[in-house]
Amino acid sequence: MDYRPAMRVRSGIGRYVAALAHALVGDGCDLRLFGVFRSGNVPEVRRAPPGARLLAWRFPSRAMDLLGRLGILPADRAVGGCDLFHHTNYVMAVASRRVKQVMTIHDLAWLKEPGSHHARATAALTAIVEGATRDCAGFLVPSDATARDCEERLGLPRDRLFLTPLGVDPAFFALERRPRTPPYLLAVGTIEPRKNYARLLRAFDRVAARRDGVELFVAGKWGWEHDDVRAAAEGARARERIHLLGHVSEERLLQLMAGAAGMLYPSLLEGFGLPVLEAMAAGIPVLTSDREPLRSLADGAALLVDPVDEEAIAAGIERLLEGGAEGGRGRERARGFTWEACAEATLRAYREVLA
C-alpha cells in the first residue's frame, strides 16, 4: 500500500490511508507500506500500524520513479515483494507490471467541477487516471456517486469498481459534548474552491448581524485559490468572529467538535464527506449540501441546503442554531460506518482482483 499520504500533514486522504492500514493489519493482512518521502519532509513514522512493514526512506520521489521505470527498483520490490499493490492517492508509485494493482479514486472533482483545480493540475490528474485505467485491475470508490462518475466519465465497467465506504474513528462516538455559550459553529476541510468557503463566510456574516456572540471556526489547511476566502473574511462585518485556524491536530479537532453548536459543510463536490460522518458520530447537528453523495450519507440526519445559494445557507445556519437539527439521529446513522467494515470491503476487492 502507498502509505505516503498518511506520512504528511493529514487531510482526508491521509486519514483514510492511516485508518485503513490499521484496520487491514487487524484483519490479518500481510501489509507492507511504501513510505518513500522527499528529503525535506519529516514523516510521522510513529503512526504506522504495529505489525505492518514500513519502508520509510528519505529519497527523492522522482529518482524513485525513475528507478521503477527502468525496472531497477519498482515500488513493489522496494517493500520486499507483494502480490498486489494499492495506490491510495492520485500520485502513483511505479510498480512492476507483473504485480496486480488497484487504485482508490476518491472523487473526480477536476472533471466534474473544472474550476476546482488549476488547469495544469487538471491535465496531470486526467493523465494519471487514464494511465491507471490501463494498469490497474480494480478501482476502490467510497460512494455510489463516485462509482457512477467513474462509469460515465472514465468509461470504467462496474465489475472493475469496488464500493469501500469510509469509517469513523471510535473517538468521535466517545466525545463528551460541551456546547459553549455563546455558541460557535465549526467548518472542517482544506481551504480550496470546491469546499465553498467564500459563500459560507458571507452567509455566516448575515447570520452574525442578527445574532450577537455567535462565532465560526474553520479548521483546514490552506490549499489553493483562496483569495476569495480571505476577502470574504476580511470584508465581513463580523470578521472578528471568524477564525481561520489552518491545519489542526486530531486532538484539537476533537476539542473543537466538543464545544461546537453545529458543523457546517456546504461543499460543492465530494467523493464521500468524512467530516460530515465524523460530526454525526459525535452527535453534532450538521448542515451540508443537498448534493450526492452528501445527501445519501446524511440520510435524513442533517440539514440540507443548496450550496450555491447564500440565502439558503444563512437560513440553514439560523435553523441549526434554533435547534432545527438534532444530533442523535446522526449518531445512529454513523454507527453503520466503521473502518473494520471498510477493511473487509477492501480485502474482498483485493481477493477478487487477485482471483
TIRO-780613 format. One line per 8 residues: for each residue x, y, z of C-alpha. Coordinates in pm, 1 decimal, decimal comma. Each point is the difference from the previous one (the first is absolute). Layout:
BEGIN
X:Y:Z ~ ... $
END
This chain:
BEGIN
0,0:0,0:0,0 ~ 117,4:351,6:-80,5 ~ 17,7:145,2:351,5 ~ 142,8:340,3:-97,2 ~ -323,9:198,7:49,9 ~ -6,3:-112,5:365,5 ~ 357,2:119,1:59,1 ~ -71,2:365,2:-77,5 $
-229,9:255,6:161,3 ~ -318,3:-202,0:-16,9 ~ -291,6:119,7:-202,9 ~ -289,0:-233,1:-77,2 ~ 200,5:-235,3:-221,5 ~ 281,0:-31,9:254,3 ~ -247,0:-85,1:273,3 ~ -163,6:-259,6:-224,6 $
334,0:-166,9:-74,7 ~ 108,5:-9,2:365,6 ~ -332,8:-135,3:126,7 ~ -28,9:-260,8:-276,7 ~ 356,7:-122,5:60,3 ~ -68,1:-51,7:371,8 ~ -323,7:-186,4:-74,4 ~ 161,2:-221,3:-266,0 $
272,6:-110,9:241,5 ~ -269,9:-82,1:253,1 ~ -171,7:-209,0:-267,2 ~ 308,5:-218,3:-41,6 ~ 131,9:153,5:-321,5 ~ 374,5:-27,0:-64,1 ~ 39,7:371,5:-61,3 ~ 309,5:175,0:-135,6 $
-3,0:378,6:-11,5 ~ 175,6:203,7:-267,0 ~ 119,1:314,0:179,1 ~ 273,4:160,7:-209,8 ~ -6,3:374,1:59,0 ~ 177,9:313,0:-115,5 ~ 323,5:86,1:177,8 ~ -155,8:313,4:151,7 $
-307,9:-174,5:138,8 ~ -4,1:-132,7:355,0 ~ -253,5:-285,5:8,9 ~ -216,4:-113,6:287,7 ~ 154,2:-348,7:1,1 ~ -113,9:-60,8:357,2 ~ -356,7:-27,3:-127,0 ~ 62,1:-302,4:-220,5 $
-213,5:-289,2:128,8 ~ 178,5:-263,2:209,1 ~ 39,2:-318,1:-201,1 ~ 38,7:170,3:-338,1 ~ 336,7:24,9:-169,3 ~ 77,5:360,6:-83,7 ~ 254,8:114,0:-255,3 ~ 90,0:352,5:114,1 $
282,1:122,9:-219,2 ~ 100,8:362,7:-26,8 ~ 42,4:-10,3:-376,9 ~ -114,7:230,6:-284,5 ~ -328,8:-122,7:-145,9 ~ 104,5:78,9:-357,0 ~ 316,4:-206,9:37,9 ~ -206,1:-286,8:142,4 $
-240,0:21,3:-295,1 ~ 292,7:-9,8:-242,6 ~ 139,7:-312,7:167,2 ~ -344,8:-154,5:-31,7 ~ -41,6:83,5:-368,2 ~ 344,2:-142,9:-72,8 ~ -101,5:-320,5:179,5 ~ 284,6:39,0:250,5 $
-210,2:54,7:312,7 ~ -377,4:25,7:-49,8 ~ -212,4:75,2:306,0 ~ -112,1:-360,8:52,0 ~ 360,7:-124,5:12,6 ~ 101,6:287,7:226,8 ~ -243,8:-121,1:266,4 ~ 129,0:-357,7:-24,5 $
-241,8:-136,0:-258,0 ~ -378,6:-30,6:-2,7 ~ -292,2:-160,6:-180,8 ~ -195,5:321,4:-42,0 ~ 88,6:370,3:15,2 ~ -262,8:250,6:115,5 ~ 36,1:358,4:-126,1 ~ -180,8:207,4:263,8 $
24,5:342,9:-163,0 ~ 30,1:156,7:-343,8 ~ 381,9:16,3:24,1 ~ 78,0:-353,1:-113,4 ~ 314,7:-188,9:92,7 ~ 163,1:-201,1:-279,6 ~ -69,7:-370,6:54,3 ~ 96,4:-305,6:-205,2 $
-243,8:-105,4:-269,6 ~ 13,1:-356,2:134,9 ~ -170,2:119,6:320,7 ~ -377,1:50,1:10,5 ~ -88,4:361,1:75,0 ~ -303,6:183,0:134,4 ~ -62,6:369,4:55,1 ~ -233,4:197,4:223,3 $
-187,6:269,5:-190,9 ~ -128,5:237,0:266,3 ~ -188,5:227,8:-240,7 ~ 18,2:145,8:-349,4 ~ -25,2:362,9:108,5 ~ 235,6:129,3:-268,4 ~ -227,2:-144,8:-270,6 ~ -334,9:90,1:156,4 $
97,4:347,0:125,4 ~ 278,6:129,0:-229,4 ~ 51,9:307,0:220,1 ~ 82,1:-218,8:298,4 ~ 361,1:-48,6:-116,3 ~ 267,1:192,0:-192,2 ~ 5,3:-75,0:-372,8 ~ 342,4:-162,7:36,8 $
-120,8:-219,4:287,8 ~ -310,4:-95,2:-198,8 ~ 212,1:-116,6:-293,6 ~ 237,7:-191,5:228,6 ~ -282,1:-173,1:191,2 ~ -173,8:-95,6:-323,0 ~ 321,5:-154,6:-137,3 ~ 65,4:-190,9:325,7 $
-349,8:-146,1:19,2 ~ -2,8:-88,7:-370,2 ~ 327,8:-186,5:55,7 ~ -148,1:-171,7:304,5 ~ -294,0:-128,9:-205,0 ~ 256,0:-191,9:-207,1 ~ 223,1:-121,6:284,1 ~ -246,0:-72,5:281,6 $
-227,6:-300,8:12,0 ~ -240,7:158,6:248,6 ~ -104,2:333,6:147,0 ~ -122,7:65,2:352,5 ~ -260,8:275,8:38,8 ~ -150,0:139,1:323,4 ~ -355,9:56,9:-125,4 ~ -254,5:-95,5:-264,4 $
20,8:356,4:-131,2 ~ 371,9:-37,1:-71,7 ~ -60,7:-340,7:-157,3 ~ -255,2:153,5:-238,6 ~ 245,4:278,1:-85,7 ~ 268,1:-258,8:-81,8 ~ -238,5:-185,2:-228,4 ~ -123,4:312,7:-178,7 $
318,5:206,7:-24,4 ~ 274,6:-264,5:-11,8 ~ -191,8:-277,6:-173,1 ~ 91,4:-250,3:272,2 ~ -222,8:-309,8:13,4 ~ -182,1:-60,1:326,6 ~ 178,1:-332,7:56,2 ~ 331,0:187,7:38,2 $
-146,1:232,3:266,1 ~ -14,2:-102,1:367,3 ~ -201,6:194,4:255,8 ~ 201,1:57,2:320,4 ~ -181,3:261,0:215,6 ~ 217,6:176,0:257,6 ~ -28,0:-42,5:375,8 ~ -0,1:199,6:322,1 $
262,5:-1,0:271,9 ~ -162,6:-112,6:329,1 ~ 138,5:316,7:160,8 ~ -279,9:199,1:-164,5 ~ -270,5:-220,6:152,9 ~ 166,9:32,3:340,4 ~ 18,0:379,9:-16,6 ~ -160,5:173,9:298,4 $
-198,5:292,3:-137,3 ~ 36,6:333,3:182,7 ~ -160,7:265,1:-226,8 ~ 130,9:344,2:84,9 ~ -202,7:310,8:80,2 ~ -7,3:220,4:-200,4 ~ 0,8:-262,5:-274,0 ~ 251,4:-58,5:-274,0 $
-24,4:-194,0:-324,5 ~ 270,6:-215,0:-155,9 ~ 102,2:-61,1:-361,6 ~ 263,5:-262,5:-85,8 ~ 193,5:-59,7:-321,2 ~ 279,4:128,0:-221,7 ~ -53,8:359,8:-110,5 ~ -46,0:-40,4:-375,1 $
-272,1:98,0:-250,7 ~ -218,6:-309,9:14,7 ~ -42,5:30,1:378,2 ~ -205,6:317,2:-63,3 ~ 144,4:203,1:288,4 ~ -50,5:346,2:-151,3 ~ -377,4:-52,6:-24,6 ~ -3,4:-154,9:346,8 $
178,8:298,2:156,6 ~ -232,7:249,7:-167,1 ~ -303,7:-201,0:115,1 ~ 137,3:-16,9:353,6 ~ 55,2:378,4:-2,8 ~ -370,8:48,5:-68,7 ~ -88,4:-220,6:294,6 ~ 255,4:168,8:227,9 $
-162,8:338,7:-71,9 ~ -317,4:-131,6:161,3 ~ 157,0:-212,0:276,8 ~ 241,8:152,3:247,5 ~ 291,2:-213,1:114,1 ~ -24,1:-290,9:-246,8 ~ 341,2:-89,8:-149,2 ~ 133,4:-215,6:-282,5 $
317,3:-210,6:17,0 ~ 145,0:-141,1:-325,0 ~ 245,6:-289,3:48,1 ~ 183,9:-94,6:-317,6 ~ 333,9:53,4:-167,0 ~ 31,7:269,4:-264,6 ~ -29,6:-156,2:-343,1 ~ -2,9:204,5:-319,5 $
-203,0:284,8:-152,8 ~ -116,8:135,1:334,2 ~ 14,2:376,8:-60,9 ~ -381,4:13,4:-0,6 ~ -7,3:-170,4:340,6 ~ 242,0:252,8:148,1 ~ -198,5:282,0:-158,7 ~ -327,5:-134,4:142,5 $
155,3:-25,2:347,1 ~ 162,4:343,1:-9,5 ~ -308,1:166,4:-149,2 ~ -244,5:-149,8:249,4 ~ -166,6:233,2:247,1 ~ 49,4:-271,4:261,1 ~ 360,0:-72,0:-104,6 ~ 117,8:-11,2:361,2 $
-232,0:-298,6:48,1 ~ 140,1:-198,4:-295,8 ~ 308,1:-208,0:90,2 ~ 201,1:-163,0:-280,3 ~ 211,4:-246,2:199,1 ~ 190,3:-181,2:-276,9 ~ 88,6:-366,4:55,4 ~ -76,6:-129,5:349,8 $
106,6:-321,2:172,8 ~ -250,1:-280,5:47,3 ~ -2,1:74,2:373,9 ~ -83,1:366,0:-66,5 ~ -270,5:-100,6:-248,8 ~ -170,9:-210,6:267,0 ~ 18,3:292,8:242,7 ~ -160,0:230,0:-255,8 $
-273,8:-251,9:-71,6 ~ -77,0:-44,5:369,8 ~ -93,8:365,6:37,0 ~ -162,2:65,7:-338,1 ~ -369,9:76,0:-39,5 ~ 10,5:-143,7:-351,1 ~ 209,3:-108,3:-298,0 ~ -26,2:192,7:-328,7 $
101,0:-187,2:-316,0 ~ -168,6:149,0:-310,9 ~ 257,4:-147,7:-240,1 ~ -52,8:23,9:-375,6 ~ 134,7:-347,0:-73,0 ~ 112,0:-299,2:208,4 ~ 90,8:-359,6:-56,1 ~ -127,5:-95,9:345,5 $
-5,5:274,1:268,1 ~ 194,1:-137,6:298,4 ~ -33,1:315,4:220,6 ~ -379,1:-28,6:-25,7 ~ 10,4:-360,7:116,7 ~ 237,9:80,4:287,0 ~ -217,7:288,1:118,8 ~ -308,5:-222,0:-7,4 $
187,8:-264,2:200,5 ~ 77,9:264,7:261,7 ~ -367,6:95,5:22,9 ~ 55,5:345,1:-152,5 ~ -282,0:153,7:-207,6 ~ 116,2:24,2:-361,9 ~ -77,7:227,8:-292,8 ~ 119,4:-129,0:-335,7 $
-71,5:13,6:-373,2 ~ -308,8:-139,1:-166,0 ~ 224,4:-184,8:-246,4 ~ 123,9:-355,4:-36,2 ~ 168,7:-172,7:173,1 ~ -57,5:231,7:298,5 ~ -377,5:-35,3:-25,0 ~ 19,5:-380,0:17,9 $
265,0:6,0:270,2 ~ -216,4:218,1:224,2 ~ -311,0:-209,9:-78,2 ~ -235,9:244,6:170,9 ~ 227,5:65,1:298,8 ~ 129,6:342,8:-111,9 ~ -134,1:329,8:-129,9 ~ 42,2:17,1:-378,7 $
43,3:328,1:-189,0 ~ 73,4:114,4:-354,3 ~ 375,2:69,6:22,6 ~ -3,8:278,6:-262,1 ~ -282,3:194,1:170,4 ~ 145,0:219,7:275,9 ~ -346,4:89,0:131,0 ~ -82,4:-370,3:31,4 $
327,3:-65,5:185,9 ~ -72,4:291,2:237,1 ~ -355,1:-123,9:61,8 ~ 136,9:-348,7:69,3 ~ 250,2:138,0:251,9 ~ -284,1:186,7:175,7 ~ -208,3:-316,9:14,1 ~ 294,4:-199,6:134,1 $
62,9:257,7:275,6 ~ -368,1:-11,0:91,7 ~ 19,8:-375,9:53,9 ~ -141,2:-100,8:-336,7 ~ 252,1:-283,5:-38,7 ~ 20,4:-265,3:270,3 ~ 332,4:-179,2:37,1 ~ -127,5:-333,4:134,8 $
-128,1:-120,9:-337,2 ~ 339,8:71,5:-152,6 ~ 173,9:-212,1:259,9 ~ -221,8:-297,0:-79,5 ~ 62,0:48,2:-371,5 ~ 377,2:12,5:54,0 ~ 6,0:-331,3:187,2 ~ -32,8:-180,0:-332,3 $
343,9:120,6:-114,0 ~ 313,5:-154,9:150,2 ~ 359,5:-32,3:-116,3 ~ -27,8:-373,7:62,1 ~ -282,4:-16,1:-254,8 ~ 207,6:210,4:-241,6 ~ 292,4:-242,1:44,7 ~ -225,6:-301,9:-59,4 $
-134,5:153,3:-322,5 ~ 354,9:87,8:-105,8 ~ 121,6:-355,0:62,9 ~ -289,8:-138,4:-206,7 ~ 110,3:228,1:-282,1 ~ 362,5:-118,5:32,4 ~ -106,7:-365,7:-10,3 ~ -225,8:47,3:-301,3 $
275,9:180,9:-191,1 ~ 254,7:-267,3:88,7 ~ -240,8:-272,6:-106,7 $
END
